[in-house]
Amino acid sequence: MDDPAAPGPAGSPANDNGNGNGNGNGNGKGKPAVPKGRETFRNQRRESEGSVDCPTLEFEYGDSDGHAAELSELYSYTENLEFTTNRKCFEEDFRTQVQDTKEWLELEEDAQKTYVMGLLDRLEVVSREKRLKVARAVLYLAQGTFGECDSEVDVLHWSRYNCFLLYQMGTFSAFLELLHMEIDNSQASSSALRKPAVSIADSTELRVLLSVMYLMVENIRLEREIDPCGWRTARETFRTELSFSTHNEEPFALLLFSMVTKFCSGLAPHFPIKKVLLLLWKVVMFTLGGFEHLQALKIQKRAELGLPPLAEDSIQVVKSMRAASPPSYTLDLGESQLAPPPSKLRGRRGSRRQLLTKQDSLDIYNERDLFKTEEPATEEEEESAADGERTLDGELDLLEQDPLVPPPPSQTPLSTDRVAFPKGLPWAPKVRQKDIEHFLEMSRNKFIGFTLGQDTDTLVGLPRPIHESVKTLKQHKYISIADIQIKNEEELEKCPLSLGEEVVPETPSEILYQGMLYSLPQYMIALLKILLAAAPTSKAKTDSINILADVLPEEMPVTVLQSMKLGIDVNRHKEIIVKSISALLLLLLKHFKLNHIYQFEYVSQHLVFANCIPLILKFFNQNILSYITAKNSISVLDYPCCTIQDLPELTTESLEAGDNSQFCWRNLFSCINLLRLLNKLTKWKHSRTMMLVVFKSAPILKRALKVKQAMLQLYVLKLLKIQTKYLGRQWRKSNMKTMSAIYQKVRHRMNDDWAYGNDIDARPWDFQAEECTLRANIEAFNSRRYDKPQDSEFSPVDNCLQSVLGQRLDLPEDFHYSYELWLEREVFSQPICWEELLQNH
């Protein structure tokens, strides 16, 4: 596919200014009209043919990738030599401790437990070098004792078995103590700070410790039906151990968050940040729960609050949706064959309107002229609309309707015999309480002349159609958990004494939020700094943080092949960091939103203040199709394949021999997570929606629609929908196919006039007041629930002088020895100005 930024001939779509408004600079002044029109249609056809190259991506969204893929992403290709080192350390220790000539897999379970206990005892040595060798032996066990296995399946099986065994013997607690020691190791930090370039050798001990802990979390987290009861019990115990504070220690996730902030502050540049982020993401997923568990918690919480059950599961609905296709080039070809020169185009306006009417008849509700005007357009308007629709950065326009099947070349392009109409919309419409109140307020002002506030039951004086409208709105009324929580919070603020203290359940989300509360802004800023450094669109800056400390070798490559391998490794390293941060932030937002809406708003507001919205838009301001189909992996070097086979000699063929999949799972997963994150931040927030408009996100988001994946397209269309009313009439007019796709795929809000965008609705908003009000509510919530000083303003005050003077005051034991000296110095020798004292009081 051609580079969309490449310059094109005058009058071609590539010379469009890229703003999506159809105001291209290639207007072909001084040239004959007919050649320009032919050239335009020729370019449109070329671009449309290029868009067919992207097939529908068979991607199934979930909590994470496959088990083997998630384990392989823990290691960089630079670390592959350490697999052999781990094996040697284990075999040397095993031969000295086990007298028999048996191998690990041949030992009985009791003998294996005895050996692991000995390993943990040998971890408590003073010598740093000996301790590292023992830790490497433990890591070899967690990696599946691959030296005794014949296949990748065996390696993964024994890795799970050994991880459960290690946990039952207390290995995780022992490694947690070692991790605390390494984090507080000021010698390693100062050594890394003095070096001009930090390499993988500076984080050896940390990488070994974090690898063992990650393998244990990931293997124990994985649930399978054939797991024995002992493993299931161990899993729940491990989950509880990670979720709650034990022995007066903070939850494990908070320790990892502190490592992230310490790394970003520049105090510990040697931290292996990729491993820290992967472990943090998996710990949060394990303790709080993934998307399926989240849906179950949501259903349970709605039942507890007495709300009706959910009509659908969003993830399941999206899985059943089909990706929308880019515009079929056969229709453009037909137009180019039938189209007269532009000088005669004005006379053929009726036939053009007929063609548009035929196309619009494919819409679900058959509303042909929903967005069009009947005024004949001028020649310049037609050309600018066509350019703006088809030529934003090469090809950004979306989308024929899902059921549209392009006719064969032998048929007439306008034939609709093979069109299959959809049975209905994928989503049930929703109506909020405030939507009903707003509708009734408008109706009462129009027909009666006064309003009744929040009364939605009294319909006296309103015509019958209004009664039917209110009935329909109430049928689709949706009350969210957040609505109940906001209402309860308002009541607690109004009546703190009569309602008493709120009973807050100690859930894992609540425990994590309490621990994160006072350092949460620093956590969010640190995560976004790393995300910015890992984004492919970021330029290297001297003041940016170095995220490649755990991927760069001690000796830089000297051959071309070694440089190619390192380049692939660095790109893969950055992709994994983006994947872990995007998934982590999304999980935190969703769990905090379910736990309490103001916890979600607190995290969201700090993300917005830290410029998360422009950061995500900057991430998408690239060829997103190339990013999703990038093959930054070398399959023969991936774990566990590299542990079974001998590492091949580096050749161009071995570097390019990747998997045959049509896309990179982690990159598509990251893109969807970032889009969901952007939706979470901007939903129902007019000020943040205007940020999308100000940063010109529409052409950036439209470019992402070239990826034929239903879930990604849905969240892009949601983001386009909320800002259409602010983009102006010309944008909507020249992006009708995008508008049609929004109408078909995004949930409908009955009173939402997103498609019309009246100027009254697009008026400037008091954005600062909106954010300040939200911030005041958040601070009131945090203060009421978490700031509980001993001397509360509601505690009784003793106003009796004798009672106050008669209170017993605890004094130090040695006070009576120096009592006279204290009187002389503090009382008798100090002059007292009684008049000033009386005036001040």
KAGI-V945628 format. One record per residue. N is the residue number from 1. RES is the residue in one letter. PHI is phi in radians with two decimals (999 if undefined). Layout:
n->(N	N)
res->(RES	RES)
phi->(PHI	PHI)
//
This chain:
n->(1	2	3	4	5	6	7	8	9	10	11	12	13	14	15	16	17	18	19	20	21	22	23	24	25	26	27	28	29	30	31	32	33	34	35	36	37	38	39	40	41	42	43	44	45	46	47	48	49	50	51	52	53	54	55	56	57	58	59	60	61	62	63	64	65	66	67	68	69	70	71	72	73	74	75	76	77	78	79	80	81	82	83	84	85	86	87	88	89	90	91	92	93	94	95	96	97	98	99	100	101	102	103	104	105	106	107	108	109	110	111	112	113	114	115	116	117	118	119	120	121	122	123	124	125	126	127	128	129	130	131	132	133	134	135	136	137	138	139	140	141	142	143	144	145	146	147	148	149	150	151	152	153	154	155	156	157	158	159	160	161	162	163	164	165	166	167	168	169	170	171	172	173	174	175	176	177	178	179	180	181	182	183	184	185	186	187	188	189	190	191	192	193	194	195	196	197	198	199	200	201	202	203	204	205	206	207	208	209	210	211	212	213	214	215	216	217	218	219	220	221	222	223	224	225	226	227	228	229	230	231	232	233	234	235	236	237	238	239	240	241	242	243	244	245	246	247	248	249	250	251	252	253	254	255	256	257	258	259	260	261	262	263	264	265	266	267	268	269	270	271	272	273	274	275	276	277	278	279	280	281	282	283	284	285	286	287	288	289	290	291	292	293	294	295	296	297	298	299	300	301	302	303	304	305	306	307	308	309	310	311	312	313	314	315	316	317	318	319	320	321	322	323	324	325	326	327	328	329	330	331	332	333	334	335	336	337	338	339	340	341	342	343	344	345	346	347	348	349	350	351	352	353	354	355	356	357	358	359	360	361	362	363	364	365	366	367	368	369	370	371	372	373	374	375	376	377	378	379	380	381	382	383	384	385	386	387	388	389	390	391	392	393	394	395	396	397	398	399	400	401	402	403	404	405	406	407	408	409	410	411	412	413	414	415	416	417	418	419	420	421	422	423	424	425	426	427	428	429	430	431	432	433	434	435	436	437	438	439	440	441	442	443	444	445	446	447	448	449	450	451	452	453	454	455	456	457	458	459	460	461	462	463	464	465	466	467	468	469	470	471	472	473	474	475	476	477	478	479	480	481	482	483	484	485	486	487	488	489	490	491	492	493	494	495	496	497	498	499	500	501	502	503	504	505	506	507	508	509	510	511	512	513	514	515	516	517	518	519	520	521	522	523	524	525	526	527	528	529	530	531	532	533	534	535	536	537	538	539	540	541	542	543	544	545	546	547	548	549	550	551	552	553	554	555	556	557	558	559	560	561	562	563	564	565	566	567	568	569	570	571	572	573	574	575	576	577	578	579	580	581	582	583	584	585	586	587	588	589	590	591	592	593	594	595	596	597	598	599	600	601	602	603	604	605	606	607	608	609	610	611	612	613	614	615	616	617	618	619	620	621	622	623	624	625	626	627	628	629	630	631	632	633	634	635	636	637	638	639	640	641	642	643	644	645	646	647	648	649	650	651	652	653	654	655	656	657	658	659	660	661	662	663	664	665	666	667	668	669	670	671	672	673	674	675	676	677	678	679	680	681	682	683	684	685	686	687	688	689	690	691	692	693	694	695	696	697	698	699	700	701	702	703	704	705	706	707	708	709	710	711	712	713	714	715	716	717	718	719	720	721	722	723	724	725	726	727	728	729	730	731	732	733	734	735	736	737	738	739	740	741	742	743	744	745	746	747	748	749	750	751	752	753	754	755	756	757	758	759	760	761	762	763	764	765	766	767	768	769	770	771	772	773	774	775	776	777	778	779	780	781	782	783	784	785	786	787	788	789	790	791	792	793	794	795	796	797	798	799	800	801	802	803	804	805	806	807	808	809	810	811	812	813	814	815	816	817	818	819	820	821	822	823	824	825	826	827	828	829	830	831	832	833	834	835	836	837	838	839	840	841)
res->(M	D	D	P	A	A	P	G	P	A	G	S	P	A	N	D	N	G	N	G	N	G	N	G	N	G	N	G	K	G	K	P	A	V	P	K	G	R	E	T	F	R	N	Q	R	R	E	S	E	G	S	V	D	C	P	T	L	E	F	E	Y	G	D	S	D	G	H	A	A	E	L	S	E	L	Y	S	Y	T	E	N	L	E	F	T	T	N	R	K	C	F	E	E	D	F	R	T	Q	V	Q	D	T	K	E	W	L	E	L	E	E	D	A	Q	K	T	Y	V	M	G	L	L	D	R	L	E	V	V	S	R	E	K	R	L	K	V	A	R	A	V	L	Y	L	A	Q	G	T	F	G	E	C	D	S	E	V	D	V	L	H	W	S	R	Y	N	C	F	L	L	Y	Q	M	G	T	F	S	A	F	L	E	L	L	H	M	E	I	D	N	S	Q	A	S	S	S	A	L	R	K	P	A	V	S	I	A	D	S	T	E	L	R	V	L	L	S	V	M	Y	L	M	V	E	N	I	R	L	E	R	E	I	D	P	C	G	W	R	T	A	R	E	T	F	R	T	E	L	S	F	S	T	H	N	E	E	P	F	A	L	L	L	F	S	M	V	T	K	F	C	S	G	L	A	P	H	F	P	I	K	K	V	L	L	L	L	W	K	V	V	M	F	T	L	G	G	F	E	H	L	Q	A	L	K	I	Q	K	R	A	E	L	G	L	P	P	L	A	E	D	S	I	Q	V	V	K	S	M	R	A	A	S	P	P	S	Y	T	L	D	L	G	E	S	Q	L	A	P	P	P	S	K	L	R	G	R	R	G	S	R	R	Q	L	L	T	K	Q	D	S	L	D	I	Y	N	E	R	D	L	F	K	T	E	E	P	A	T	E	E	E	E	E	S	A	A	D	G	E	R	T	L	D	G	E	L	D	L	L	E	Q	D	P	L	V	P	P	P	P	S	Q	T	P	L	S	T	D	R	V	A	F	P	K	G	L	P	W	A	P	K	V	R	Q	K	D	I	E	H	F	L	E	M	S	R	N	K	F	I	G	F	T	L	G	Q	D	T	D	T	L	V	G	L	P	R	P	I	H	E	S	V	K	T	L	K	Q	H	K	Y	I	S	I	A	D	I	Q	I	K	N	E	E	E	L	E	K	C	P	L	S	L	G	E	E	V	V	P	E	T	P	S	E	I	L	Y	Q	G	M	L	Y	S	L	P	Q	Y	M	I	A	L	L	K	I	L	L	A	A	A	P	T	S	K	A	K	T	D	S	I	N	I	L	A	D	V	L	P	E	E	M	P	V	T	V	L	Q	S	M	K	L	G	I	D	V	N	R	H	K	E	I	I	V	K	S	I	S	A	L	L	L	L	L	L	K	H	F	K	L	N	H	I	Y	Q	F	E	Y	V	S	Q	H	L	V	F	A	N	C	I	P	L	I	L	K	F	F	N	Q	N	I	L	S	Y	I	T	A	K	N	S	I	S	V	L	D	Y	P	C	C	T	I	Q	D	L	P	E	L	T	T	E	S	L	E	A	G	D	N	S	Q	F	C	W	R	N	L	F	S	C	I	N	L	L	R	L	L	N	K	L	T	K	W	K	H	S	R	T	M	M	L	V	V	F	K	S	A	P	I	L	K	R	A	L	K	V	K	Q	A	M	L	Q	L	Y	V	L	K	L	L	K	I	Q	T	K	Y	L	G	R	Q	W	R	K	S	N	M	K	T	M	S	A	I	Y	Q	K	V	R	H	R	M	N	D	D	W	A	Y	G	N	D	I	D	A	R	P	W	D	F	Q	A	E	E	C	T	L	R	A	N	I	E	A	F	N	S	R	R	Y	D	K	P	Q	D	S	E	F	S	P	V	D	N	C	L	Q	S	V	L	G	Q	R	L	D	L	P	E	D	F	H	Y	S	Y	E	L	W	L	E	R	E	V	F	S	Q	P	I	C	W	E	E	L	L	Q	N	H)
phi->(999	-1.15	-1.17	-1.14	-1.57	-1.21	-1.22	-2.06	-1.21	-1.06	1.50	-1.51	-1.09	-1.17	-1.57	-1.16	-1.36	1.33	-1.69	1.31	-1.77	1.33	-1.71	-1.24	-1.67	-1.56	-1.59	1.11	-1.16	1.43	-2.00	-1.09	-1.23	-1.18	-1.04	-1.10	-1.11	-1.14	-1.10	-1.08	-1.12	-1.13	-1.16	-1.09	-1.16	-1.07	-1.17	-1.14	-1.12	-1.14	-1.26	-1.28	-1.12	-1.53	-1.35	-1.18	-1.49	-1.45	-2.06	-1.95	-1.30	-2.78	-1.13	-2.80	-1.36	-1.07	-1.03	-1.12	-1.13	-1.16	-1.27	-1.18	-1.27	-1.19	-1.82	-1.51	-1.17	-1.16	-1.49	-1.07	-1.15	-1.33	-1.05	-1.16	-1.08	-1.06	-1.12	-1.12	-1.08	-1.16	-1.14	-1.10	-1.20	-1.16	-1.17	-1.36	-1.74	-1.88	-1.28	-1.16	-1.51	-1.21	-1.68	-1.04	-1.22	-1.54	-1.28	-1.24	-1.08	-1.12	-1.16	-1.11	-1.12	-1.08	-1.15	-1.12	-1.07	-1.13	-1.05	-1.15	-1.15	-1.31	-1.23	-1.61	-1.76	-1.35	-1.12	-1.16	-1.18	-1.14	-1.10	-1.16	-1.12	-1.16	-1.10	-1.16	-1.11	-1.13	-1.09	-1.08	-1.10	-1.15	-1.40	1.82	0.71	-1.13	-1.17	-1.86	-1.90	-1.87	-2.52	-1.13	-1.09	-1.12	-1.06	-1.16	-1.13	-1.29	-1.13	-1.13	-1.05	-1.17	-1.17	-1.12	-1.12	-1.09	-1.16	-1.11	-1.61	1.53	-1.16	-1.11	-1.11	-1.13	-1.24	-1.14	-1.13	-1.14	-1.13	-1.03	-1.12	-1.23	-1.13	-1.50	-1.32	-1.22	-1.15	-1.15	-1.15	-1.16	-1.12	-1.19	-1.18	-1.34	-1.37	-1.23	-2.46	-1.48	-2.12	-1.20	-1.24	-1.34	-2.16	-1.03	-1.10	-1.10	-1.13	-1.13	-1.11	-1.16	-1.15	-1.08	-1.18	-1.13	-1.09	-1.18	-1.11	-1.23	-1.28	-1.30	-1.10	-1.18	-1.79	-2.36	-1.13	-1.49	-1.11	-1.19	-1.08	-1.08	-1.19	-1.14	-1.12	-1.11	-1.10	-1.17	-1.13	-1.12	-1.08	-1.13	-1.09	-1.38	-1.38	-1.95	-1.27	-2.13	0.95	1.06	-1.82	-1.29	-1.00	-1.04	-1.06	-1.20	-1.09	-1.20	-1.07	-1.14	-1.14	-1.12	-1.19	-1.15	-1.12	-1.23	-1.31	1.55	-1.41	-2.46	-1.23	-1.55	-1.05	-1.33	-1.17	-1.10	-1.16	-1.08	-1.20	-1.09	-1.15	-1.08	-1.05	-1.22	-1.17	-1.12	-1.15	-1.22	-1.43	-1.51	1.95	-1.46	-1.19	-1.17	-1.11	-1.10	-1.13	-1.13	-1.12	-1.13	-1.08	-1.11	-1.20	-1.11	-1.14	-1.13	-1.50	1.33	-1.60	-1.12	-1.14	-1.19	-1.33	-2.76	-1.80	-0.99	-1.09	-1.19	-1.12	-1.14	-1.09	-1.49	-1.43	-1.73	-1.24	-1.40	-1.55	-1.11	-1.01	-1.26	-1.32	-1.15	-1.18	-1.12	-1.13	-1.09	-1.12	-1.19	-1.31	-1.58	-1.31	-1.38	-1.02	-1.02	-1.14	-1.79	-1.16	-1.12	-1.27	-1.69	-1.06	-1.12	-1.19	-1.14	-1.13	-1.13	-1.11	-1.12	-1.13	-1.06	-1.14	-1.20	-1.17	-1.35	-1.15	-1.06	-1.69	1.04	-1.63	-1.13	-1.83	-1.12	-1.99	-1.72	-1.77	-1.60	-1.31	-1.15	-1.51	-1.36	-1.10	-1.14	-1.13	-1.10	-1.18	-1.17	-1.15	-1.14	-1.10	-1.12	-1.37	-1.84	-2.31	-1.43	0.93	1.65	-2.80	-1.97	-1.39	-1.84	2.53	-1.37	-1.11	-0.90	-1.34	-1.24	-1.83	-1.07	-1.25	-1.09	-1.05	-1.30	-1.56	-1.19	-1.04	-1.54	-1.22	-2.08	-1.18	-1.74	-1.46	-1.86	-1.39	-1.21	-1.35	-3.13	-1.32	-1.28	-2.02	-1.37	-1.17	-2.17	-2.33	-1.54	-1.06	-1.19	-1.18	-1.13	-1.09	-1.15	-1.11	-1.19	-1.09	-1.13	-1.16	-1.17	-1.09	-1.36	-1.73	-1.93	1.79	-2.63	-2.06	-2.13	1.19	-1.61	-1.29	-1.93	-1.79	-1.38	-2.07	-1.11	1.54	-1.67	-1.16	-1.02	-1.03	-1.19	-1.03	-1.14	-1.12	-1.11	-1.07	-1.15	-1.08	-1.21	-1.12	-1.83	-1.18	-2.16	-1.84	-1.55	-1.08	-1.09	-1.05	-1.14	-1.15	-1.14	-1.11	-1.11	-1.16	-1.11	-1.18	-1.17	-1.23	-1.33	-2.21	-1.21	-1.44	-1.24	-1.47	1.32	-1.38	-1.34	-1.57	-1.79	-1.15	-1.49	-1.50	-0.99	-1.15	-1.16	-1.09	-1.15	-1.13	-1.06	-1.24	-1.46	-0.90	-1.41	-2.00	-1.05	-1.01	-1.16	-1.09	-1.16	-1.10	-1.11	-1.09	-1.24	-1.09	-1.18	-1.07	-1.11	-1.17	-1.59	-1.16	-1.18	-1.54	-1.38	-1.64	-1.16	-2.20	-1.19	-1.64	-1.38	-1.33	-1.61	-1.73	-1.82	-1.11	-1.77	-2.35	-1.37	-1.32	-1.13	-1.89	-1.21	-1.10	-1.98	-1.89	-1.13	-1.14	-1.13	-1.17	-1.10	-1.11	-1.15	-1.09	-1.10	-1.11	-1.15	-1.09	-1.10	-1.01	-1.17	-1.08	-1.18	-1.13	-1.07	-1.07	-1.20	-1.20	-1.11	-1.18	-1.12	-1.12	-1.12	-1.09	-1.07	-1.11	-1.20	-1.25	-1.18	-1.14	-1.24	-1.21	-2.85	-1.06	-1.33	-1.18	-1.07	-1.16	-1.13	-1.13	-1.06	-1.15	-1.25	-1.14	-1.16	-1.10	-1.55	1.15	-1.19	-1.13	-1.13	-1.13	-1.16	-1.12	-1.13	-1.07	-1.44	-1.45	-2.65	-1.32	-1.18	-1.17	-1.15	-1.13	-1.26	-1.69	-1.14	-2.05	-1.59	-2.68	-2.14	-1.07	-1.28	-1.74	-1.37	-1.30	-1.61	-1.03	-1.22	-1.53	-1.62	-1.69	-1.23	-1.14	-1.26	-1.21	-1.17	-2.38	-1.08	-1.16	-1.20	-1.26	-1.55	-1.39	-1.72	-1.29	-1.68	-1.21	-1.43	-2.71	-1.65	-1.03	-1.15	-1.25	-1.17	-1.05	-1.12	-1.09	-1.12	-1.09	-1.17	-1.18	-1.12	-1.09	-1.14	-1.12	-1.05	-1.27	-1.80	-1.11	1.08	-2.06	-1.12	-1.14	-1.33	-1.09	-1.15	-1.12	-1.05	-1.22	-1.11	-1.46	0.94	-1.39	-1.02	-1.14	-1.15	-1.22	-1.09	-1.11	-1.21	-1.26	-1.18	-1.34	-1.53	-2.44	-1.07	-1.20	-1.08	-1.10	-1.06	-1.28	-1.16	-1.13	-1.06	-1.18	-1.26	-1.10	-1.24	-2.00	-1.08	-1.17	-1.67	-1.54	1.66	-1.17	-1.14	-1.12	-1.13	-1.16	-1.61	-2.24	-1.17	-1.20	-1.13	-1.06	-1.14	-1.14	-1.06	-1.06	-1.45	-1.89	-1.69	-1.05	-1.61	-1.90	-1.06	-1.68	-1.51	-1.73	-1.04	-1.40	-1.67	1.03	-1.04	-1.06	-1.13	-1.30	-1.67	-1.20	-1.04	-1.88	-1.42	-1.14	-1.11	-1.13	-1.10	-1.19	-1.16	-1.10	-1.09	-1.13	-1.10	-1.12	-1.13	-1.14	-1.12	-1.13	-1.10	-1.18	-1.18	-1.54	-2.00	-1.68	-2.13	-1.20	-1.13	-1.62	-1.30	-1.19	-1.69	-1.31	-1.17	-1.94	-1.56	-1.75	-1.49	-1.10	-1.10	-1.17	-1.16	-1.21	-1.52	-1.23	-1.36	-1.96	-1.31	-1.98	-1.04	-1.11	-1.58	-1.19	-1.21	-1.20	-1.94	-1.09	-1.15	-1.09	-1.13	-1.08	-1.13	-1.39	-1.69	-2.01	-1.21	-1.47	-1.71	-1.22	-2.02	-1.64	-1.17	-1.11	-1.13	-1.10	-1.19	-1.15	-1.25	-1.99)
//
